[in-house]
């Protein structure tokens, strides 16, 4: 009876040692598979982000190119306006100079003819 008692009563760890080893092995395998799946998802997300960053960089470069072209066009138009204003000022000055000469010549003629005295 004592022998039967020794055979039937064993601590849990001893009785289920094989089961616990298999369970721990399966737990470790599951953890590794989950870690691998997580790493794969992180890598896929990283690659997706790299693609998005690349596309964004291309868009930024296109925007810089377009902005540069617009800025060059704005500068060209500003230079044209400045040149046009200078040309207009020279023409106005020429007209003013002509008017002064004409007025001066008319005054001299009036004074010599006696009409500059007013009556």
N, CA, C and O of each residue as an XYZ file, in Angstrom:
476
protein
N       0.806     -1.179      0.000
C       0.000      0.000      0.000
C       0.861      1.259      0.000
O       0.529      2.257     -0.640
N       1.931      1.194      0.704
C       2.829      2.328      0.741
C       3.426      2.571     -0.640
O       3.605      3.719     -1.048
N       3.730      1.507     -1.354
C       4.288      1.634     -2.690
C       3.264      2.281     -3.627
O       3.605      3.119     -4.463
N       2.018      1.876     -3.469
C       0.969      2.452     -4.292
C       0.789      3.934     -3.970
O       0.550      4.749     -4.860
N       0.904      4.265     -2.705
C       0.789      5.648     -2.298
C       1.923      6.468     -2.881
O       1.698      7.598     -3.315
N       3.150      5.926     -2.904
C       4.288      6.638     -3.464
C       4.118      6.834     -4.973
O       4.499      7.867     -5.523
N       3.551      5.847     -5.618
C       3.361      5.962     -7.067
C       2.242      6.948     -7.412
O       2.335      7.675     -8.401
N       1.203      6.968     -6.609
C       0.078      7.811     -6.954
C       0.271      9.259     -6.512
O      -0.241     10.184     -7.143
N       1.003      9.443     -5.437
C       1.180     10.821     -4.999
C       2.526     11.326     -5.442
O       3.564     10.843     -4.991
N       2.506     12.318     -6.346
C       3.715     12.979     -6.813
C       3.409     14.465     -6.888
O       2.271     14.865     -7.137
N       4.433     15.279     -6.670
C       4.177     16.702     -6.817
C       3.739     17.027     -8.249
O       4.064     16.312     -9.196
N       3.016     18.091     -8.372
C       2.483     18.506     -9.675
C       3.596     18.630    -10.703
O       3.470     18.115    -11.814
N       4.716     19.327    -10.339
C       5.822     19.535    -11.274
C       6.383     18.216    -11.783
O       6.695     18.088    -12.967
N       6.514     17.228    -10.890
C       7.084     15.938    -11.287
C       6.120     15.183    -12.173
O       6.529     14.606    -13.180
N       4.838     15.177    -11.814
C       3.848     14.412    -12.565
C       3.652     14.992    -13.965
O       3.497     14.237    -14.925
N       3.656     16.310    -14.093
C       3.367     16.950    -15.380
C       4.599     17.605    -15.997
O       4.479     18.534    -16.796
N       5.787     17.118    -15.624
C       7.039     17.693    -16.115
C       7.087     17.697    -17.637
O       7.414     18.712    -18.251
N       6.767     16.581    -18.231
C       6.789     16.485    -19.688
C       5.775     17.454    -20.304
O       6.079     18.148    -21.275
N       4.579     17.493    -19.735
C       3.548     18.397    -20.233
C       4.001     19.838    -20.097
O       3.831     20.623    -21.029
N       4.578     20.209    -18.951
C       5.039     21.578    -18.736
C       6.178     21.937    -19.688
O       6.251     23.071    -20.163
N       7.053     21.000    -19.967
C       8.145     21.265    -20.917
C       7.578     21.525    -22.313
O       7.982     22.470    -22.991
N       6.645     20.685    -22.729
C       6.008     20.886    -24.046
C       5.246     22.213    -24.087
O       5.289     22.946    -25.075
N       4.546     22.498    -22.981
C       3.784     23.743    -22.919
C       4.722     24.946    -23.011
O       4.445     25.895    -23.745
N       5.813     24.909    -22.279
C       6.797     25.999    -22.321
C       7.414     26.121    -23.710
O       7.635     27.228    -24.201
N       7.691     24.989    -24.337
C       8.260     25.015    -25.692
C       7.270     25.643    -26.669
O       7.653     26.463    -27.503
N       5.999     25.259    -26.566
C       4.979     25.842    -27.449
C       4.795     27.331    -27.157
O       4.593     28.124    -28.076
N       4.863     27.708    -25.888
C       4.750     29.116    -25.512
C       5.902     29.914    -26.124
O       5.692     30.989    -26.686
N       7.110     29.383    -26.010
C       8.277     30.062    -26.603
C       8.153     30.168    -28.112
O       8.468     31.207    -28.691
N       7.692     29.092    -28.757
C       7.513     29.110    -30.208
C       6.465     30.144    -30.602
O       6.657     30.887    -31.565
N       5.356     30.194    -29.861
C       4.302     31.164    -30.149
C       4.823     32.590    -29.973
O       4.541     33.462    -30.795
N       5.578     32.826    -28.908
C       6.147     34.158    -28.678
C       7.084     34.553    -29.809
O       7.067     35.703    -30.248
N       7.905     33.618    -30.289
C       8.811     33.909    -31.404
C       8.025     34.199    -32.673
O       8.373     35.114    -33.420
N       6.964     33.428    -32.929
C       6.144     33.659    -34.121
C       5.456     35.025    -34.051
O       5.383     35.751    -35.042
N       4.956     35.355    -32.863
C       4.315     36.664    -32.698
C       5.332     37.793    -32.868
O       5.028     38.818    -33.477
N       6.529     37.605    -32.333
C       7.580     38.615    -32.493
C       7.966     38.758    -33.956
O       8.168     39.867    -34.450
N       8.065     37.633    -34.641
C       8.395     37.669    -36.068
C       7.300     38.374    -36.855
O       7.592     39.182    -37.737
N       6.040     38.075    -36.543
C       4.919     38.722    -37.240
C       4.927     40.227    -36.964
O       4.709     41.032    -37.870
N       5.180     40.598    -35.708
C       5.241     42.018    -35.356
C       6.392     42.696    -36.097
O       6.232     43.796    -36.624
N       7.551     42.037    -36.135
C       8.703     42.609    -36.843
C       8.388     42.767    -38.331
O       8.784     43.756    -38.947
N       7.686     41.808    -38.901
C       7.306     41.876    -40.320
C       6.362     43.059    -40.555
O       6.509     43.793    -41.533
N       5.397     43.237    -39.654
C       4.469     44.359    -39.790
C       5.196     45.691    -39.645
O       4.915     46.639    -40.378
N       6.130     45.761    -38.702
C       6.896     46.999    -38.521
C       7.710     47.283    -39.779
O       7.785     48.429    -40.223
N       8.320     46.252    -40.354
C       9.108     46.422    -41.571
C       8.229     46.877    -42.735
O       8.623     47.757    -43.500
N       7.049     46.287    -42.871
C       6.124     46.695    -43.940
C       5.701     48.151    -43.756
O       5.634     48.909    -44.724
N       5.420     48.535    -42.527
C       5.030     49.917    -42.248
C       6.193     50.868    -42.540
O       5.999     51.947    -43.100
N       7.386     50.460    -42.160
C       8.578     51.265    -42.426
C       8.777     51.461    -43.932
O       9.058     52.572    -44.383
N       8.632     50.389    -44.702
C       8.774     50.496    -46.156
C       7.703     51.399    -46.747
O       7.969     52.167    -47.672
N       6.487     51.304    -46.208
C       5.407     52.171    -46.675
C       5.733     53.635    -46.364
O       5.517     54.521    -47.191
N       6.254     53.872    -45.161
C       6.630     55.241    -44.794
C       7.770     55.755    -45.666
O       7.779     56.924    -46.052
N       8.732     54.888    -45.978
C       9.831     55.303    -46.856
C       9.295     55.695    -48.231
O       9.754     56.672    -48.823
N       8.332     54.939    -48.736
C       7.734     55.258    -50.035
C       7.016     56.602    -49.965
O       7.133     57.425    -50.874
N       6.274     56.819    -48.883
C       5.563     58.085    -48.704
C       6.551     59.247    -48.597
O       6.326     60.313    -49.171
N       7.636     59.043    -47.866
C       8.659     60.084    -47.732
C       9.280     60.389    -49.091
O       9.502     61.551    -49.431
N       9.558     59.352    -49.860
C      10.135     59.552    -51.192
C       9.184     60.357    -52.083
O       9.608     61.270    -52.791
N       7.903     60.010    -52.042
C       6.921     60.742    -52.844
C       6.819     62.194    -52.376
O       6.704     63.112    -53.188
N       6.862     62.387    -51.062
C       6.791     63.746    -50.511
C       8.003     64.554    -50.934
O       7.875     65.725    -51.291
N       9.181     63.938    -50.897
C      10.398     64.637    -51.324
C      10.315     65.022    -52.796
O      10.757     66.106    -53.176
N       9.754     64.148    -53.629
C       9.581     64.478    -55.048
C       8.627     65.657    -55.217
O       8.865     66.547    -56.033
N       7.543     65.655    -54.438
C       6.588     66.759    -54.516
C       7.217     68.066    -54.037
O       6.989     69.123    -54.624
N       8.005     67.985    -52.972
C       8.679     69.182    -52.460
C       9.646     69.722    -53.512
O       9.714     70.932    -53.728
N      10.390     68.835    -54.166
C      11.334     69.274    -55.200
C      10.588     69.915    -56.371
O      11.021     70.935    -56.906
N       9.467     69.310    -56.764
C       8.660     69.897    -57.851
C       8.134     71.267    -57.434
O       8.111     72.198    -58.239
N       7.714     71.389    -56.188
C       7.223     72.674    -55.685
C       8.339     73.710    -55.663
O       8.116     74.868    -56.013
N       9.535     73.304    -55.255
C      10.664     74.240    -55.262
C      10.977     74.696    -56.679
O      11.235     75.877    -56.910
N      10.958     73.771    -57.621
C      11.230     74.112    -59.015
C      10.178     75.095    -59.531
O      10.499     76.091    -60.178
N       8.916     74.790    -59.229
C       7.830     75.673    -59.679
C       7.922     77.042    -59.014
O       7.718     78.070    -59.660
N       8.229     77.049    -57.724
C       8.370     78.308    -56.996
C       9.513     79.135    -57.562
O       9.401     80.354    -57.692
N      10.608     78.474    -57.896
C      11.751     79.174    -58.477
C      11.376     79.790    -59.820
O      11.735     80.931    -60.112
N      10.655     79.032    -60.628
C      10.229     79.552    -61.932
C       9.292     80.745    -61.751
O       9.397     81.737    -62.473
N       8.387     80.648    -60.795
C       7.459     81.756    -60.532
C       8.230     82.974    -60.042
O       7.945     84.100    -60.452
N       9.202     82.752    -59.169
C      10.002     83.860    -58.640
C      10.808     84.522    -59.760
O      10.915     85.747    -59.804
N      11.373     83.722    -60.660
C      12.122     84.285    -61.794
C      11.190     85.098    -62.685
O      11.562     86.171    -63.158
N       9.981     84.591    -62.916
C       9.012     85.314    -63.742
C       8.604     86.618    -63.061
O       8.490     87.654    -63.716
N       8.384     86.566    -61.732
C       8.028     87.773    -60.986
C       9.148     88.804    -61.076
O       8.882     89.991    -61.267
N      10.394     88.364    -60.939
C      11.538     89.275    -61.025
C      11.643     89.871    -62.426
O      11.911     91.063    -62.578
N      11.433     89.045    -63.446
C      11.481     89.536    -64.824
C      10.421     90.609    -65.049
O      10.695     91.650    -65.648
N       9.196     90.343    -64.559
C       8.124     91.328    -64.725
C       8.412     92.601    -63.936
O       8.109     93.700    -64.399
N       8.992     92.459    -62.753
C       9.357     93.635    -61.952
C      10.429     94.448    -62.668
O      10.371     95.677    -62.687
N      11.408     93.763    -63.257
C      12.446     94.465    -64.024
C      11.835     95.183    -65.225
O      12.220     96.308    -65.542
N      10.880     94.529    -65.892
C      10.207     95.162    -67.025
C       9.433     96.395    -66.563
O       9.459     97.431    -67.227
N       8.743     96.285    -65.423
C       8.001     97.445    -64.900
C       8.951     98.578    -64.548
O       8.676     99.743    -64.837
N      10.068     98.232    -63.923
C      11.046     99.256    -63.557
C      11.596     99.934    -64.809
O      11.720    101.158    -64.865
N      11.924     99.119    -65.813
C      12.425     99.687    -67.070
C      11.347    100.564    -67.725
O      11.644    101.639    -68.246
N      10.094    100.091    -67.693
C       8.986    100.871    -68.263
C       8.787    102.189    -67.528
O       8.544    103.220    -68.156
N       8.889    102.162    -66.203
C       8.750    103.397    -65.416
C       9.880    104.375    -65.729
O       9.658    105.579    -65.865
N      11.099    103.835    -65.840
C      12.237    104.697    -66.175
C      12.041    105.336    -67.549
O      12.297    106.526    -67.734
N      11.594    104.545    -68.488
C      11.360    105.055    -69.844
C      10.268    106.126    -69.820
O      10.383    107.157    -70.483
N       9.193    105.868    -69.038
C       8.108    106.833    -68.929
C       8.609    108.131    -68.274
O       8.264    109.224    -68.723
N       9.415    108.010    -67.221
C       9.973    109.213    -66.573
C      10.819    110.026    -67.543
O      10.732    111.253    -67.576
N      11.643    109.331    -68.337
C      12.467    110.047    -69.322
C      11.588    110.766    -70.337
O      11.891    111.898    -70.714
N      10.510    110.136    -70.786
C       9.613    110.777    -71.755
C       8.898    111.969    -71.120
O       8.747    113.023    -71.738
N       8.460    111.776    -69.865
C       7.803    112.911    -69.177
C       8.791    114.050    -69.008
O       8.436    115.211    -69.206
N      10.019    113.737    -68.645
C      11.049    114.766    -68.482
C      11.310    115.461    -69.811
O      11.479    116.679    -69.868
N      11.341    114.669    -70.879
C      11.564    115.268    -72.195
C      10.420    116.209    -72.547
O      10.655    117.291    -73.085
N       9.187    115.815    -72.251
C       8.031    116.679    -72.528
C       8.107    117.931    -71.663
O       7.855    119.035    -72.145
N       8.458    117.762    -70.369
C       8.591    118.925    -69.480
C       9.677    119.865    -69.993
O       9.492    121.082    -70.024
N      10.811    119.294    -70.395
C      11.894    120.128    -70.923
C      11.430    120.877    -72.176
O      11.719    122.062    -72.345
N      10.716    120.177    -73.039
C      10.216    120.803    -74.267
C       9.237    121.933    -73.919
O       9.288    123.016    -74.503
N       8.339    121.657    -72.950
C       7.377    122.697    -72.544
C       8.096    123.909    -71.962
O       7.722    125.045    -72.255
N       9.111    123.688    -71.152
C       9.846    124.821    -70.569
C      10.537    125.635    -71.661
O      10.517    126.866    -71.648
N      11.146    124.924    -72.601
C      11.821    125.634    -73.698
C      10.802    126.407    -74.533
O      11.043    127.546    -74.932
N       9.659    125.766    -74.789
C       8.619    126.429    -75.584
C       8.083    127.635    -74.831
O       7.871    128.691    -75.428
N       7.860    127.495    -73.534
C       7.352    128.601    -72.732
C       8.372    129.726    -72.672
O       8.038    130.905    -72.789
N       9.625    129.329    -72.486
C      10.693    130.328    -72.412
C      10.820    131.053    -73.744
O      10.969    132.275    -73.772
N      10.764    130.328    -74.827
C      10.866    130.936    -76.154
C       9.664    131.832    -76.406
O       9.815    132.922    -76.959
N       8.476    131.397    -76.012
C       7.265    132.187    -76.204
C       7.334    133.461    -75.375
O       6.968    134.532    -75.858
N       7.800    133.360    -74.132
C       7.938    134.548    -73.270
C       8.927    135.537    -73.863
O       8.678    136.743    -73.858
N      10.039    135.044    -74.369
C      11.038    135.942    -74.960
C      10.452    136.633    -76.187
O      10.675    137.824    -76.403
N       9.713    135.887    -76.980
C       9.123    136.485    -78.173
C       8.075    137.522    -77.778
O       7.983    138.584    -78.393
N       7.292    137.213    -76.758
C       6.268    138.162    -76.308
C       6.912    139.425    -75.758
O       6.416    140.528    -75.989
N       8.003    139.271    -75.037
C       8.657    140.430    -74.442
C       9.285    141.310    -75.527
O       9.275    142.537    -75.430
N       9.819    140.675    -76.539
C      10.427    141.471    -77.603
C       9.372    142.120    -78.480
O       9.629    143.170    -79.069
N       8.219    141.536    -78.581
C       7.179    142.130    -79.412
C       6.314    143.079    -78.620
O       5.467    143.768    -79.190
N       6.508    143.128    -77.341
C       5.741    144.051    -76.529
C       4.455    143.458    -76.017
O       3.681    144.165    -75.371
N       4.204    142.260    -76.260
C       2.973    141.655    -75.804
C       3.119    141.104    -74.404
O       2.115    140.773    -73.774
N       4.335    140.993    -73.894
C       4.545    140.423    -72.583
C       4.186    141.374    -71.473
O       4.189    140.957    -70.315
N       3.870    142.652    -71.753
C       3.558    143.632    -70.716
C       2.128    143.537    -70.271
O       1.769    144.073    -69.222
N       1.334    142.893    -71.012
C      -0.037    142.672    -70.590
C      -1.009    143.673    -71.141
O      -2.176    143.282    -71.102
N      -0.823    144.826    -71.628
C      -1.650    145.856    -72.262
C      -1.114    147.151    -71.945
O      -1.658    148.167    -72.378
